[in-house]
């Protein structure tokens, strides 16, 4: 997904790890949902990563994106996870 979206793979891995307790959350186990993305069920963990990577690119990391504030992790977190420290 890094090649397709330009989003650093380590950044995606960090988000999915944090959101899913490194794959131990109930959503990760029962729905392959590594991000708590909606309440969606994915056919695989790879599909979860693909879907969220594309959504991050479209909504957070594109100038015309709904939640675009800039390109840094701080910019993304402004809307993506505003209450985390």
C-alpha positions in Angstrom: 0.0 0.0 0.0 2.9 2.3 0.5 3.7 2.1 -3.2 0.1 2.8 -4.2 -0.8 5.5 -1.7 2.6 7.0 -0.8 1.8 6.5 2.9 4.7 5.2 4.9 4.2 1.5 5.7 5.5 2.0 9.3 2.9 4.7 9.8 0.1 2.3 8.7 1.6 -0.5 10.8 1.7 1.9 13.9 -1.9 2.9 13.5 -3.2 -0.6 13.0 -1.1 -1.8 15.9 -2.4 0.9 18.2 -6.0 0.5 17.1 -6.1 -3.3 17.3 -3.8 -4.0 20.3 -1.4 -5.5 17.8 -4.0 -7.8 16.4 -5.5 -8.8 19.7 -8.7 -6.8 19.7 -12.0 -8.5 19.2 -12.6 -6.6 16.0 -9.2 -7.7 14.6 -9.9 -11.3 15.5 -13.5 -11.6 14.4 -13.8 -9.1 11.6 -10.2 -8.7 10.4 -10.7 -5.0 11.2 -7.3 -3.7 12.4 -8.3 -0.1 12.7 -11.8 -0.2 14.3 -12.9 1.3 10.9 -16.6 1.7 11.2 -18.0 -1.6 12.3 -16.9 -3.2 9.1 -16.0 -6.9 8.5 -13.1 -7.4 6.1 -12.3 -10.5 4.1 -8.7 -10.4 5.3 -6.4 -8.2 7.4 -4.7 -7.2 4.2 -8.1 -5.9 2.9 -8.5 -3.9 6.1 -5.1 -2.3 5.5 -5.9 -1.6 1.8 -9.2 0.0 2.6 -7.9 2.2 5.5 -4.8 3.2 3.5 -6.9 4.4 0.6 -9.3 6.2 3.0 -6.4 8.0 4.7 -4.9 9.0 1.4 -8.3 10.3 0.1 -9.6 12.0 3.3 -6.6 13.0 5.3 -3.6 13.3 3.0 -5.0 14.9 -0.2 -5.4 18.7 -0.4 -9.1 18.3 -1.3 -9.7 15.7 1.4 -12.5 16.1 3.9 -10.0 16.0 6.9 -6.8 17.4 5.2 -4.7 19.6 7.5 -1.3 18.7 6.2 1.1 15.8 5.6 2.7 15.1 9.0 1.6 12.6 11.5 0.5 15.5 13.7 -1.6 16.9 10.9 -3.3 13.6 10.4 -4.0 13.1 14.1 -5.6 16.5 14.3 -8.8 14.9 13.0 -8.1 11.2 13.0 -7.4 10.8 16.7 -7.7 14.3 18.2 -7.8 13.3 21.9 -4.7 11.1 22.0 -1.4 12.2 23.5 
